[in-house]
Amino acid sequence: MEEKLMSRKKPSFPVNERLHKYLEKYNRATTIHVFYDDLLRFSGSIVVYDQNDEDTLWVRCYYSDSERVEIDESLKQVYTILHSDGSDDSLPYLNIDAIDYCTFGNSKPFRIRVRNTLNDSFTYFYVKIADASRIYGLEFEHILSPNRINFLVYKETLIEEHIAGIPGDVFIQEKLPLCNDRAKTQIAKQFVKFNERCTIRLLGDMRSYNYVVIPTHDFDHVEYTIRAIDFDQQCYEGNLKVYRPQFFKENFKMVELVTEKLESSSIEQYRKEERSLLAKRMINAQSRFKELVRCMINDHVSTPKNVKMLRKDLYLFTNDMRFKRAKTMGQILRTALEFVKRNYENVNIKKRRV
């Protein structure tokens, strides 16, 4: 029988005053004229199907004429704040093509499709409930990963930019079998690095549909990167395996690819590379990183049971006594990241002495 990694559905945690001040300082807080609850007042919906006529688990929402006009104008203003300077100059050239609601997952997001009528190009953004643990996940992604991410918070509403890429489950099923050996080796390398990054920063639930694979054409070949798109499970679960993508059955093909294409020495090399890069990012963004960690240490984004379970797992995994003293998820995360940073700095000191 397969081990059940996830606990029951994660609750949403409110944004406290300390975190709100942090968001204001780093231009993540704003004022908008539409709230998540406003979008829930749709009068009807239809199922959205993909190109293969399969249910996407999204529904397209319809609103009364009077409400739709107001909602559309507010969403266009949100778009300009998120992607521009917030001025009204471009509003006449924007159109809200669709408002979709996801019936699957924790965050129950709304997906907004915005089209520029001048050139017919379009993009998406998301409206969600402002869950503190998700916000921590977004900020740590911005600081510690190779990616930058754009989001805004106003009271109980979270606005997120769209992260483009091929959903991991779609890529594994449709694109991976068509890749040549060189591409498969490169994908295996990226999965090792992605797995290491998620484990160190305690980003959980990276099943294949919670990350995207991004192909980039470079001269005569294609490079691949893997990027998380769901941050609900930042430091919530107590089981360490939840923070290691390799243990989800949905990622079996990726794990199989790593085993097939990479030697043990190569796997360790890529893990070490990712730990070093993460330590460098921590050092380069030290002030912001410390402020965010202090916010999380003084916040509660999990249960006492999960905190006790995770600190025990991490102590057994690392033999670092500091984990035993952690009392909140914030302290556990700080200990994990400092463990990586300390090892990186110790290696550099030894090299300089040599």
RODO-2510 file (C-alpha; in nm, 4 decimals, decimal comma):
residues 354
     n   res          X          Y          Z
     1     m     0,0000     0,0000     0,0000
     2     e     0,1301     0,3453    -0,0930
     3     e     0,2282     0,5685     0,1966
     4     k    -0,0057     0,8650     0,2451
     5     l     0,2178     1,1721     0,2561
     6     m    -0,0321     1,4549     0,2935
     7     s    -0,2547     1,5241     0,5921
     8     r    -0,6083     1,6574     0,5695
     9     k    -0,6710     1,9837     0,3847
    10     k    -0,4490     2,2704     0,4981
    11     p    -0,6329     2,5675     0,6551
    12     s    -0,5765     2,9258     0,5430
    13     f    -0,3744     3,1421     0,7841
    14     p    -0,4408     3,5174     0,8196
    15     v    -0,1767     3,7818     0,7443
    16     n    -0,0660     3,9284     1,0780
    17     e     0,0472     4,2854     1,1398
    18     r     0,4194     4,2081     1,1292
    19     l     0,3972     4,0335     0,7939
    20     h     0,1773     4,3120     0,6592
    21     k     0,4446     4,5712     0,7508
    22     y     0,7048     4,3585     0,5733
    23     l     0,4853     4,3470     0,2609
    24     e     0,4415     4,7244     0,2713
    25     k     0,8163     4,7798     0,3024
    26     y     0,8915     4,5688    -0,0041
    27     n     0,6051     4,7021    -0,2191
    28     r     0,3936     4,3878    -0,1981
    29     a     0,0977     4,5644    -0,0348
    30     t    -0,1423     4,7778    -0,2374
    31     t    -0,4980     4,9099    -0,2556
    32     i    -0,7393     4,7542    -0,5020
    33     h    -1,1119     4,7870    -0,5658
    34     v    -1,2035     4,4218    -0,6064
    35     f    -1,1827     4,1443    -0,3484
    36     y    -1,1756     3,7672    -0,3733
    37     d    -1,5244     3,7549    -0,2201
    38     d    -1,6570     3,9889    -0,4901
    39     l    -1,5671     3,7353    -0,7583
    40     l    -1,7585     3,4624    -0,5747
    41     r    -2,0854     3,6359    -0,6598
    42     f    -2,1081     3,4837    -1,0077
    43     s    -2,4571     3,3996    -1,1290
    44     g    -2,3634     3,0991    -1,3419
    45     s    -2,0759     2,8969    -1,4852
    46     i    -1,9810     2,6399    -1,7486
    47     v    -1,7075     2,3752    -1,7461
    48     v    -1,3800     2,4634    -1,9225
    49     y    -1,2442     2,1790    -2,1360
    50     d    -0,8912     2,1447    -2,2757
    51     q    -0,7977     2,0796    -2,6391
    52     n    -0,8597     1,7075    -2,5848
    53     d    -1,2131     1,7733    -2,4521
    54     e    -1,1146     1,6752    -2,0985
    55     d    -1,2415     1,8590    -1,7893
    56     t    -0,9739     2,1048    -1,6681
    57     l    -1,1421     2,1397    -1,3242
    58     w    -1,1895     2,5104    -1,4023
    59     v    -1,5311     2,6677    -1,4637
    60     r    -1,5965     2,9915    -1,6566
    61     c    -1,7950     3,2366    -1,4478
    62     y    -2,0733     3,4673    -1,5576
    63     y    -2,1989     3,7737    -1,3725
    64     s    -2,5017     3,9973    -1,4031
    65     d    -2,4506     4,2843    -1,6496
    66     s    -2,4403     4,5488    -1,3785
    67     e    -2,1789     4,3645    -1,1722
    68     r    -1,9680     4,2577    -1,4697
    69     v    -1,8973     4,6161    -1,5790
    70     e    -1,7710     4,7131    -1,2331
    71     i    -1,5721     4,3911    -1,1896
    72     d    -1,4077     4,4245    -1,5318
    73     e    -1,2951     4,7812    -1,4631
    74     s    -1,1550     4,6840    -1,1238
    75     l    -0,9676     4,3827    -1,2661
    76     k    -0,8131     4,5960    -1,5413
    77     q    -0,6875     4,8363    -1,2757
    78     v    -0,5435     4,5422    -1,0801
    79     y    -0,3613     4,4309    -1,3956
    80     t    -0,1996     4,7744    -1,4457
    81     i    -0,0882     4,7834    -1,0794
    82     l     0,0610     4,4336    -1,1056
    83     h     0,2390     4,4805    -1,4389
    84     s     0,2824     4,8552    -1,4789
    85     d     0,2671     5,1818    -1,2828
    86     g    -0,1037     5,1599    -1,2041
    87     s    -0,2023     5,4521    -1,4275
    88     d    -0,5287     5,4585    -1,6245
    89     d    -0,3627     5,5278    -1,9616
    90     s    -0,3813     5,1704    -2,0892
    91     l    -0,7266     5,0823    -1,9508
    92     p    -0,9143     5,1592    -2,2788
    93     y    -0,6968     4,9016    -2,4575
    94     l    -0,7524     4,6199    -2,2095
    95     n    -1,0315     4,3652    -2,2119
    96     i    -1,1221     4,0990    -1,9550
    97     d    -1,1814     3,7968    -2,1781
    98     a    -1,2645     3,5428    -1,9087
    99     i    -1,2932     3,4874    -1,5336
   100     d    -1,2380     3,1218    -1,4436
   101     y    -1,2784     2,9581    -1,1037
   102     c    -1,0833     2,6494    -0,9974
   103     t    -1,2823     2,3830    -0,8165
   104     f    -0,9707     2,1844    -0,7234
   105     g    -0,7027     2,2478    -0,4598
   106     n    -0,6641     2,4517    -0,1435
   107     s    -0,6626     2,8080    -0,2710
   108     k    -0,9753     2,7955    -0,4965
   109     p    -0,8298     3,0662    -0,7222
   110     f    -0,9865     3,2828    -0,9885
   111     r    -0,7899     3,3007    -1,3146
   112     i    -0,8292     3,6260    -1,5049
   113     r    -0,7510     3,6449    -1,8774
   114     v    -0,6580     3,9971    -1,9877
   115     r    -0,6247     4,0854    -2,3576
   116     n    -0,4612     4,3879    -2,5174
   117     t    -0,7036     4,4896    -2,7924
   118     l    -0,4325     4,6727    -2,9896
   119     n    -0,2325     4,3601    -3,0728
   120     d    -0,4614     4,0791    -2,9499
   121     s    -0,1990     3,9424    -2,7091
   122     f    -0,3180     3,8162    -2,3718
   123     t    -0,1919     3,7102    -2,0320
   124     y    -0,3308     3,5805    -1,7031
   125     f    -0,3230     3,6687    -1,3386
   126     y    -0,4865     3,5072    -1,0339
   127     v    -0,7037     3,6315    -0,7494
   128     k    -0,6851     3,4220    -0,4315
   129     i    -0,7451     3,4335    -0,0584
   130     a    -0,4461     3,5910     0,1187
   131     d    -0,3073     3,2858     0,2999
   132     a     0,0009     3,3741     0,5096
   133     s     0,1802     3,0436     0,4482
   134     r     0,1375     3,0861     0,0727
   135     i     0,2717     3,4427     0,0943
   136     y     0,5783     3,3155     0,2804
   137     g     0,6211     3,0575     0,0052
   138     l     0,6017     3,3234    -0,2667
   139     e     0,8540     3,5472    -0,0905
   140     f     1,1020     3,2658    -0,0268
   141     e     1,0652     3,1664    -0,3923
   142     h     1,1509     3,5237    -0,4911
   143     i     1,4544     3,5437    -0,2612
   144     l     1,5991     3,1923    -0,2709
   145     s     1,5142     3,0464    -0,6114
   146     p     1,6591     3,1425    -0,9523
   147     n     1,3175     3,2942    -1,0361
   148     r     1,1538     3,6258    -0,9526
   149     i     0,7839     3,6392    -0,8797
   150     n     0,5355     3,9259    -0,8754
   151     f     0,2379     3,9422    -0,6382
   152     l     0,0284     4,1922    -0,4417
   153     v    -0,1710     4,1715    -0,1188
   154     y    -0,4648     4,3825    -0,0062
   155     k    -0,6418     4,2819     0,3155
   156     e    -0,7728     3,9252     0,2578
   157     t    -0,7024     3,9218    -0,1169
   158     l    -0,3884     3,7977    -0,2937
   159     i    -0,3067     3,8852    -0,6559
   160     e    -0,0481     3,6655    -0,8340
   161     e     0,1092     3,6853    -1,1755
   162     h     0,0851     3,3861    -1,4082
   163     i     0,3912     3,1583    -1,4323
   164     a     0,4186     3,0359    -1,7900
   165     g     0,5315     2,6833    -1,8695
   166     i     0,4139     2,3312    -1,9489
   167     p     0,2370     2,1733    -1,6487
   168     g     0,4567     1,8948    -1,5138
   169     d     0,1950     1,6214    -1,5530
   170     v     0,1290     1,7225    -1,9161
   171     f     0,5018     1,7378    -1,9892
   172     i     0,5675     1,3933    -1,8400
   173     q     0,2830     1,2352    -2,0347
   174     e     0,3078     1,4115    -2,3713
   175     k     0,6480     1,5784    -2,4154
   176     l     0,8987     1,3674    -2,2223
   177     p     0,8642     1,0541    -2,4447
   178     l     0,9543     1,2704    -2,7479
   179     c     1,2775     1,4075    -2,5966
   180     n     1,6153     1,2799    -2,7138
   181     d     1,8764     1,1363    -2,4776
   182     r     2,0565     1,4671    -2,4297
   183     a     1,7348     1,6438    -2,3368
   184     k     1,6351     1,3666    -2,0965
   185     t     1,9706     1,3903    -1,9197
   186     q     1,9285     1,7647    -1,8844
   187     i     1,5730     1,7238    -1,7497
   188     a     1,7003     1,4667    -1,4980
   189     k     1,9634     1,7174    -1,3819
   190     q     1,7009     1,9890    -1,3385
   191     f     1,4741     1,7583    -1,1398
   192     v     1,7590     1,6787    -0,8987
   193     k     1,8224     2,0513    -0,8472
   194     f     1,4503     2,1260    -0,8114
   195     n     1,4115     1,8422    -0,5610
   196     e     1,7031     1,9752    -0,3549
   197     r     1,5715     2,3325    -0,3617
   198     c     1,2257     2,2298    -0,2405
   199     t     1,3691     2,0134     0,0376
   200     i     1,6021     2,2818     0,1743
   201     r     1,3440     2,5621     0,1798
   202     l     1,0631     2,3278     0,2920
   203     l     0,8269     2,3835    -0,0010
   204     g     0,5894     2,0887     0,0019
   205     d     0,3444     1,9116    -0,2264
   206     m     0,5412     1,9398    -0,5493
   207     r     0,3388     1,6805    -0,7343
   208     s     0,3710     1,7029    -1,1113
   209     y     0,0713     1,9356    -1,1539
   210     n     0,2158     2,1859    -0,9020
   211     y     0,5209     2,2762    -1,1098
   212     v     0,5883     2,3653    -1,4723
   213     v     0,8646     2,2645    -1,7129
   214     i     0,9969     2,5577    -1,9166
   215     p     1,1768     2,4856    -2,2470
   216     t     1,4202     2,7517    -2,3712
   217     h     1,5706     2,7331    -2,7200
   218     d     1,9475     2,7871    -2,7163
   219     f     2,1325     2,7664    -3,0506
   220     d     2,0861     2,4090    -3,1745
   221     h     1,9173     2,2573    -2,8678
   222     v     1,6534     2,3148    -2,6030
   223     e     1,7321     2,3770    -2,2353
   224     y     1,4763     2,2869    -1,9663
   225     t     1,4097     2,4318    -1,6248
   226     i     1,1560     2,3313    -1,3585
   227     r     0,9670     2,5945    -1,1617
   228     a     0,7152     2,5676    -0,8777
   229     i     0,3729     2,7262    -0,9322
   230     d     0,1950     2,6297    -0,6089
   231     f     0,3120     2,7618    -0,2731
   232     d     0,0277     2,6583    -0,0390
   233     q     0,2387     2,3955     0,1355
   234     q     0,5236     2,6151     0,2566
   235     c     0,6235     2,4803     0,5987
   236     y     0,2902     2,3235     0,6951
   237     e     0,3196     1,9425     0,6883
   238     g     0,5093     1,7407     0,9491
   239     n     0,6324     1,4632     0,7210
   240     l     0,9721     1,5506     0,5687
   241     k     0,8912     1,3440     0,2580
   242     v     0,6221     1,5988     0,1627
   243     y     0,9062     1,8458     0,0976
   244     r     1,0911     1,6018    -0,1306
   245     p     0,9257     1,5794    -0,4754
   246     q     1,0967     1,2452    -0,5408
   247     f     0,8537     1,0693    -0,3037
   248     f     0,5320     1,1550    -0,4889
   249     k     0,4020     0,8864    -0,7213
   250     e     0,3112     1,1558    -0,9759
   251     n     0,6874     1,2190    -1,0183
   252     f     0,7817     0,8542    -1,0657
   253     k     0,8800     0,9045    -1,4309
   254     m     1,1129     1,1881    -1,3326
   255     v     1,2757     0,9796    -1,0587
   256     e     1,3108     0,6915    -1,3049
   257     l     1,4781     0,9301    -1,5493
   258     v     1,7291     1,0429    -1,2838
   259     t     1,8153     0,6812    -1,2018
   260     e     1,8554     0,5945    -1,5688
   261     k     2,0535     0,8982    -1,6870
   262     l     2,2678     1,0116    -1,3920
   263     e     2,5469     0,8495    -1,1943
   264     s     2,5420     0,8828    -0,8154
   265     s     2,8419     1,1160    -0,8299
   266     s     2,6600     1,3449    -1,0751
   267     i     2,3486     1,3538    -0,8575
   268     e     2,5582     1,4576    -0,5576
   269     q     2,7366     1,7206    -0,7680
   270     y     2,4058     1,8796    -0,8768
   271     r     2,2716     1,8727    -0,5220
   272     k     2,5867     2,0463    -0,4013
   273     e     2,5566     2,3055    -0,6803
   274     e     2,2002     2,3888    -0,5791
   275     r     2,2888     2,4156    -0,2093
   276     s     2,5755     2,6515    -0,2952
   277     l     2,3562     2,8711    -0,5152
   278     l     2,0905     2,8868    -0,2462
   279     a     2,3505     2,9865     0,0153
   280     k     2,4787     3,2624    -0,2150
   281     r     2,1266     3,3987    -0,2640
   282     m     2,0775     3,4022     0,1129
   283     i     2,3987     3,5973     0,1617
   284     n     2,3232     3,8432    -0,1208
   285     a     1,9717     3,9154     0,0107
   286     q     2,0659     3,8842     0,3770
   287     s     1,8691     4,1799     0,5144
   288     r     1,5420     4,0955     0,3393
   289     f     1,5830     3,7263     0,4122
   290     k     1,6343     3,7852     0,7859
   291     e     1,3317     4,0144     0,8068
   292     l     1,1098     3,7551     0,6401
   293     v     1,2370     3,4741     0,8631
   294     r     1,1726     3,6845     1,1751
   295     c     0,8145     3,7388     1,0567
   296     m     0,7676     3,3651     1,0156
   297     i     0,9281     3,2785     1,3498
   298     n     0,6695     3,4967     1,5234
   299     d     0,3814     3,3561     1,3180
   300     h     0,1857     3,0311     1,3314
   301     v     0,1431     2,8645     0,9930
   302     s     0,1124     2,5033     1,1067
   303     t     0,0040     2,2866     1,3999
   304     p     0,2130     2,1949     1,7094
   305     k     0,1887     1,8294     1,6035
   306     n     0,3375     1,9028     1,2603
   307     v     0,6142     2,1177     1,4124
   308     k     0,7201     1,8367     1,6493
   309     m     0,7093     1,5758     1,3723
   310     l     0,9107     1,7805     1,1210
   311     r     1,1819     1,8876     1,3669
   312     k     1,2274     1,5218     1,4612
   313     d     1,2506     1,4147     1,0963
   314     l     1,5036     1,6884     1,0207
   315     y     1,7139     1,6028     1,3255
   316     l     1,7306     1,2383     1,2117
   317     f     1,8093     1,3563     0,8573
   318     t     2,0897     1,5996     0,9510
   319     n     2,1972     1,5109     1,3093
   320     d     2,1855     1,8844     1,3845
   321     m     2,0795     1,9383     1,7487
   322     r     1,9470     2,2879     1,6635
   323     f     1,6339     2,1319     1,5104
   324     k     1,5363     1,9865     1,8484
   325     r     1,5114     2,3372     1,9938
   326     a     1,2817     2,4766     1,7233
   327     k     0,9340     2,5684     1,8468
   328     t     0,7748     2,7095     1,5289
   329     m     0,7936     2,6353     1,1580
   330     g     0,9814     2,9612     1,1145
   331     q     1,2542     2,8420     1,3513
   332     i     1,2709     2,5065     1,1703
   333     l     1,3109     2,6778     0,8322
   334     r     1,5756     2,9162     0,9678
   335     t     1,7697     2,6229     1,1122
   336     a     1,7507     2,4326     0,7829
   337     l     1,8696     2,7292     0,5759
   338     e     2,1444     2,8221     0,8224
   339     f     2,2623     2,4597     0,8142
   340     v     2,3120     2,4899     0,4365
   341     k     2,4709     2,8353     0,4607
   342     r     2,7089     2,7265     0,7379
   343     n     2,8309     2,4243     0,5410
   344     y     2,8856     2,6426     0,2322
   345     e     3,0853     2,9006     0,4284
   346     n     3,2924     2,6325     0,6043
   347     v     3,3963     2,4816     0,2694
   348     n     3,4964     2,8246     0,1370
   349     i     3,7018     2,9009     0,4486
   350     k     3,8918     2,5696     0,4127
   351     k     3,9617     2,6418     0,0444
   352     r     4,0980     2,9884     0,1214
   353     r     4,3311     2,8428     0,3862
   354     v     4,4630     2,5885     0,1391
***
